[in-house]
């Protein structure tokens, strides 16, 4: 790309509207647009719960009856706020302990969660300290969330200023009914008619069902600890789950082979009893993360740089190569030159880089300058084609992968105008501009949101088949892997991988994270997720979408907290990548001068010692590797 062409590109952060120079600092997520919070709750000494009070269980749950506060259930809730933004109806339900549910279609994006909501007044009085239990069932029909989940938030609050709350509990569910038990205490007293129960709906467009709603007030008859609650869990999380043994067997088969070292003396005769140490320095399987080029290349940021160098063998520039910011829509300061410096920094440390992304084909993710071409298809096609060619040419030979096409399920404005064959064209242009990079399609909600078949998954398979059938040079299939509270179990993950592996392309997990509040659960799921992926022969690598809370789009990264303390999931990751999935062994050669050990594929430093002689060699262990011969002087 000519210097003039490079000058037209800049890069900003993932979040739209992040236009300030502060984005370039160490903690880029500090400039992300944050959800505005509701007015703070205010309580008085007379009606607020006393601090520090705890109650021992009474053991009487199930023996006493609570007072129902939700009236006739979800049917008693009405739309509040900007009602025109949601279509609400009552629908029949089968196979659940309730016969009807409310179906809510949120038709447009909202600024605040409370912009539109379902609500009803509580007719009964509630005293401070009363113990309550809410039961709610939620199901997603359609969602733009990358986890595939629909979301709402259950709230009990004062129905007027200062909106004092007793509970505010997020509820997320995927395509199957999910039951939530929410236990809480009244944080203040509410007179009859003063409290309200709410389900927040002011999020992205989505369609969800809510049913089976009850809210029981047990007063002081029970302690909070008496009541059940819904712990987050996923199928197969048990330590003796059968999938674990099966995964270990697959790993032994598909990720390892025998590494043979033959030691000869200077007369080329076998040396028996020589000491041989195998130290793996790099795995063949990809373990990576999204990173920020500026953070890598500017002075300082030592903890960040150290973690990248120690924990990953592949990375993706989170935002540096996206078209929208490169075109200047996100402000000044991020350029192709900056991206190149980041890629070079990684390459100097033996870390490969994925490019993300050439075409994100909806106007909301394209530069503002592209939207006016909507009514002129030839010019629109030419602009996109020019971008693909110029950017891929600028990065030619520097990237291991390119995400050519991102999220086609709900980003399809360009295909609607130019036809679906244009996707094939983009891949061919990318291959012509950068023949060495492996070319990928990428989408979300393929692994996340539970098992089974969804419209999103069906469309992904259809688009992949279309690309292959029409001759697109597609090398790999990207699955993002953003998980919320609906965690997909290993058995379902394997079924989903099998489905797409049949298409004959390597699979990479491109954007893993798990956004739950339970750190121990996140650690267990991270361990099991990585183990499952590592065990499947079609998977080439897993990248997380940021590893540190200080540079993570949800401020809930898998490895480090904001203060760089290690999370339980970080400890689980380190153990897997630096110990469990890495070979470091030693032994002595036999009478034939050979030492053999089963080892994971990757790069090794082989040290041989015999008497006062020592020699170090490097070897790459692949499925096709031959024995390594080390001749002593």
N, C-alpha and C positions, 0 to 999 in steps of 0.2 A: 504494500500500500504506500502510495506517495505521501510525503510529509503533509501536503495539503489535505489529503483525505484523512490522515490520522488526526489532524487538528479538529475535525468535525465531531469526534467522538469524545465523550466523557463518561464517567461511571459514578453512580451514587449507591445508596443503600437499598436493601430489599424493600423497605416500606415506602409506599408512595407518599409524596409530600415531604420527604426528608431532604430539605434544601439548604441546610446550613453547613458551614464549614466544620462544625463540631463533629460531623459524621466521619471526619478523617482521623479523629483521635483514636486512642487505644480502645475505648469502649464504644463501638459504633452503634450499638443498640440504644444508647442513651438518647439518640435523636429520633428513634422510632416513634411514630404517632401512638400515643397511649389512649386507651379507652377512658373516657371521662367518667369519674365515679359519681355515684349518687350523693346527695347532700349528707354530710356526716350525721350519724345518730347522736342525739344529745339526751342525756338522762339527768335526773335530779336525785338528790339524796333520799327523797321520800319514796320514789318509785323504781329505783334501779336495784339490780341484784347486788348483794354485798360481795366484795371481792374475796377470792381465796377460799370460798366455801366448797367443801367436797362432801359427798354423801356416800356411805357404804351401801351396797345392794341390799334390798329387803328380801329378795327371793320370791316376791309376790306377783311377778309378771305373769299374766294369764289367769290370775285369780281375781283381779279387780277390773272393773270396767271404766273406761275413760269417757269423757264427754266429747261428742263429735262436734268439731268446729267448722267442718267444710260443707255442712248442709247436705244437699243431695249429691255431692261429689263434683266432678269436673263440669257437669251440665249446668251447675249453678254459677259458673264463672262467665263473666262477660268481657268483651273487648274494651280496653282502656287506651287512651292516648290517640295516636294517629291510626285510627281504625282502618283507613283506606289502604294502609300498607300490608294488611293481612286479610286473607279470606278464611273464614272460620265456619266449620260445619260439624254436625254430629254424625258419626258413622257407626255402623254395627261392628262388633268385634266377636270373633269366635276363638275358642280354645284358651280363654283367659278367665280369671275369676270376676270378670265384669263384662257386661253385654254391650256397652257403648263407650265411645271415646270421642274426644274433640280432635278434629283434624285441622291443623293450622298451616296455611301456605303463606309464608312471609315473602312478599312480592318484590321488595326492594331493600337495598342496604339502608341501615339506620345508623345514626350517629351515636346513640346511647342505648343501652339495653332496656331502659324504661320508656323509650319512645313509643313502643307498642307492647301491650301485655294483657294477659288474662287475669282478672281479679274478681274478688268478692269480699264484702264486708263480713266480719265475724260478729254474729249477733250476741254472743255470750261475752261476759266479762272474763278477763284473765288476770291472775295475780302474779306479781313478780315472784320468780322462783318456781312457778308451776312447771311440771315435767310433761313434755309433749312428744308425740311420735307421729311423723308424717309418713304416709305410704303413697308412692307415686309410681306409675308405669309409663315409660317413654319408649317411642319407636321412631326411627327415621325413615321417611319415604324418599327424600331427596336432600342432598347437602352439597355445598361447595367446599366444605371443610376438607383439608387434605387428609384427615383421619377417616373421612367417610361418615362422620357422626353429625347428627343434629344436636343442638344444644338449647337449653333453657336454664332458668335459675329459679328455684323455689325460694320465696321470701315471705316472712311474716313481719309486718311493720305497723307503726302508727300511720293511720290514713291521712295525716295532715302533718305539716311541719311540727317538729323537726324530723319526721319520718324515722323515728327510733325503731331499730330492728332487733328482733330476737333471733332470727336466722336468715342467712343468705347463702344458699347451697347450690352450687352448679350441678346440673344434671346433663349428662351426655350419653347418647345411645346410638347404636348403628341400626342395621336393617332388621334386627329381631327385638321383640319386646324385652325391656330391661326393667327389673323391679328395684326401686330404691326405698330404703328405710332410713329416714332422717330423724335422729333424736336430738332434742334441744331443750333448753330451759327458756322460759319467758324472762327476758332481760329487764322488763319493766312491767308495771301494771297497766292494763288497758280496760277502760270502761266498755260496757256493752256498745257495740257499733263503732268503736274507735279503732280497732285493729283491722287489717286487711291481709288476705292471702293472695299471693301473686305468682304468676309464671312469666318471667321476662321473655320477650320475643324480639327485642330490637337488635338483631344481629344481621349477618349476611342472609341473602335469600336462601330459604330452606323450606322443607315440608316435614312436619312431624306430627305424631299422634300422642296425646296425653290421656291417660285413663286410670281407673282404679284409685282415685284420689280420696284419701281419708286423712284427717288431722285430729288425733285424739289427745285430749287434755286429761292427764292423770292427777293433776293437782300435786298434792304432797303425799299421795298414797304410795308412790314409787320413787326410787332414786333413778337418776339418769343412767347409772350403770346397770339397772335392771333391764333396760330396753335394748332390743336388737338394733343393729346397725348394718349397713351394707358395706362390707369390706370389698375393696377392689380385688379381683382375682381373674384368672384366665384358665381355660382348660389345659391340663397337662402340667400345671405348676408343681404338682406333687414330686417329691424327690425320688419316689420309686415309680414314676410314670414310665410305661414301656418304651416310649419314644426315645428315652435317653440311651438305653442300650443299643437300640437300632441306629441312632445317630452316631454313637461311638464306633460301631462296626463300619458304617459308611465312611466316616472320616479316615479310619485306618486303611480303607480300600482306595479312596479317591484322592486323598491328600498326602499320601506317604508312599515311599518305596524304599528299597534297600540301598544304602549308600556304602559302596565298597571302596576301601583304600588299600592299595597294594604297596608295600614298602620294599625297595630294593637297595642293595649297597652299590658302591661305585662299579663293581663288576657285574651289576645287574642280577645279582643273586638275591633270593628272598631273605628278608630279615625277620626272624621270629622274635617275639617278645618286645617289639618296639611299642612305645607308648603313643597312642593316637587320641587326640581330642578333637571333637567336632563341635564347633561353635557357630550356631546359625546367626547371621548378621541381618538377614532380610528374608521375609516370607514371600512366596510367589503369590499367594492370595492377597487381595487388596484390603488393607485396613486403613481407613482415611477419615477425613473431616473437611467440611467447608472452612475456609480461612479467608482472612482479609489481607490483600496485598500490601496495603500501606502499613499495617501493623508488623508485617514481616520485614519490611525494607527500611523503616525509619529507626533511628537510634533509640535504644531503650527497649521496653516491652520484653524483657529478658525471660520472664516466666512463660509468656506466650510462645516465644521462639523455642525455648527449651522443650516445651510440651510437644510442639509440632515435630521437632527433630527426633524426639524419643519415642513417640507413640504411633506415628503414621508413616506409611510408605507410599501413600497417594493422597492427593488433596484436590479440592475444587475451589476455584475463586467464587465466593458466594455471590458477588454482585459486579465484579470488575469487568465482565464481558457481556452484560445484558445490554440490549440495544437501547432501551428507553433512557437509561442514564448516560450511555455513551453519546447519545444525541443531544445531551445537555438538559434534559427534562428535570434532572434531580440536582442541578446546580453545578458549580465549578469544581475543578480539582481532580477529577478522576478521569484518566485517559488510558488509551491502549498502551502507551509507554509505561504507565504505572503497573498495568496488568503484566506486561512483559517482564518488568523488574521482579514482580512477585513470582512468576513462573521460573525465572532464572535463579532466584534465591532457593526455591524448592529443588530445582534440578541439581544445584551444587551440593545438595545434601542427599541426593539419590531418591528424591521424592517425585513421582510422576504427577502430572496435573490433568484433570478433566476440565474441558471447556463448557461453560454453561452461560448462556444458551443462544443459539443462532436465531431461532424463530419461536416466539411465544405468541400464537396467532390470534389474539383478540385485541381490539382497539384499546382496551383498558390496560394492556401490557405492552403496547407499541408506542413509539414516540408520538407526541402531539402532531408532528408534521405529517404523519401518515394518514391520519383521520380525514383530512380534506380530499384525499385521493379515492375515497370510498366510491364516488360516482364515476370514476375514471379507471376501470379495471386494467387497461394496458399500462398506465402510469403506476398504478398500485403494484402490479406484478413486477415491473421494472425496478421499482424502489426496493422491494423486498429482495429480489434477486441480486441487485447491486450490493446490498448490505451483506448478504450471505457470502458473496464472493470476496468482498473487500476485507471483512473481518477474518474469515478463514484464511485468506492469503496473508494477512498481517501476522497471524499466529502459526503459520505454516512450519511444520517440523518441531514445534515446541510442545504440543499437547498429545497426550495418550488417547484421549477420547474427546468427542464433541457431542453435546446434546443438541442435535439439529432441530428437533421438534419437541416442544414442551406442552404437556397438558391439553391434548386435542379434544378431550371429552367436553369441556366447557369453555374452551378457547378456540373458537372455530370461525370467527368473523372472516378471516382471509379465505378459508375454504368455501364458506357460503357464497362469496363473491367470485372467486377465481376457479372454483371446482376442486374436488379432492385430489385430482392428479397433480396439483401444484405441490403437494407434499413430496411426491416423487422427485419433482424438479429440484426442490431445495436440497435433497440428499445428493443428487447428481452434481449440483453446483458445489456443494461442500467437498465431495470427493475430488473433483477436479482441482479445487483450490488447495486442498491439503490431503494428498494421497495417503499419508502415513497414519493419520488419526482414525481411530475406530469411531464409527458414526452410530449414534444412539437416538432412540425415541425415549421419552421420559413422561411419567404420569403418576398421579397420587391416587390414594384410596384403592389400590390394587391389593396390597397385603393388609392394610389396616381396616378396622371396622368389622372384624369377625369373618367367618368363612362364608361359603356359598357363592351364589351367582348374583351379581348386581348389573344394572344397566351400564355402569361405569366400566366394570370388568369386561362385559361383553363387547362394548365399543372398542376397548383397547385391543382386544384380540382381533376384532374386525379390521381396525386400522393397520395393525401389524401385518395381517395377511394381505391387505390391499397393497401395502408397500412392497412386500416380498413378491407378490404376484405381478406387479407392474415393473419390476426390475430395479427398485431403489436399492442402492448399496448400503443396506442396513446391516450393521455388524452386531448390535446389542440392544437389549431391552432394559430400560431403567425403571425401577420401581422405587418410589420415594421413601416410604416407610415412616411417615409421621403418625404416631400413635397417641390417642387420648385414653379415656377411661375404658373404652371397649377394646380390650387387648385380644388380639387373635392368637389362639393357642398354637403350639408347634405342629400338631397334626393338620390343622387347617392351613397353616403356612406352607407345609410341604405339598398339600394338594394344589394350592394356588401356584406354587413354583412348578409343579409337574404340568399343570395346564399350559403354561407359557413356554416351558422347556420343549414341549412337543413342536414348537415352531422353529426349532433348530438354531436359535440365537443365544449367545451368552447373556446371562442376567446379572445386572449389578444393582445393589441397593444403594440409592444415590443420596438419600436425605434422611437418615434415621434419627429420630428422637422419640422420647416418650414423655408426654406432658401430664404427669400425675403428681399429686402432692406427697404421696407415700414414697420416700426415698428407698426404703427396703424393698418395696414391691418393684420399683423401677430397676433396682439392682438385679433382682431375680429375673425380671423379664429381659433385661439387657443380656444377661448371661445366656438365657435360653434362646433368645432371638439370634444372637451371634452363633451359638452352637448349631442351631437349626440351619442357618444360612451356610455355615462352613461345611456342614454335612451334605449339602446338596450338590451334585456334580455340575449342574448348570450355572451355579453362582460363581462369579469371578471375584467379587469383592463387596465390601460394605463401607459406605461413608456415612458418617453422622453429619447433621446439619449444624455444625458448631459444637465445640467441646467445653466451652467455658461460659458460665452465666453472664459474664461481662461482655460477651460478644455473641449472644444467642437471641434469635428473633422472639422467643417466648421467655427469655431469661430463665430457662430451665434446661440447661444443657446436660448431657450425660455424664461428664467427667468431673469438672471442677465447679465449685461455688464461686460467687463473686470475689471472695477473699482468697481464692486459690486453694482452699482446703479441698481434700479429695472426697467426693461423694461415694456412698456405697456402690453405686453403679460404675463409678470410675475405678474403684478397687476391683470390681468384677471384670471390667474391661482389661485392666492391666494384667490381671492374673491369666486371663485367656490368651492375650496377645503376646505377652512377654514370657509366659511360662507354659501353659497348657498346650498351646498351638505352636510351640517353638522347640526345636531339638538342640540340646546341649548335653552331649554324652562323651564318655571316654572309655578306653579299653586298651588291650594289647593285641598285637598281631599273632596269628596262629603259626604253625610250622610252615605253612605255605607263604607266610609274609602278608597275610590278608587280615584286615579288620572290617567287619560289616555291622551295620546297625540300621534299623528302620528309622527313617527320618522324614520330616515334612519337606515338601518341595520349597526351594528357595536357594539363597546364597549362603555359602559356608566358608569359614576360615578353618582350615585343617592344619593342626599342629602335630608334627611327628618328632619324637625324641628317641634316640637310641645311643646309649653311652653318653659321650660328650657332644654328640651331634644333635642339631635341632634344625628343622626346616618347616616353613609355613607356606601353605598353598591356599589358593582360593578356587572354589568350584561351585558351579550352578547345578543343583540337583533338579532334574526335570523327569517326566515320565520316560524320556528316551535316553537318559544319561547312561554312559558306560562307566566302568570302574576308573577311579582316579589312581594313577601311579605316581608315587613320590620316590625319587631316587636320591639317596643320601650321598654326600660328597666323600 
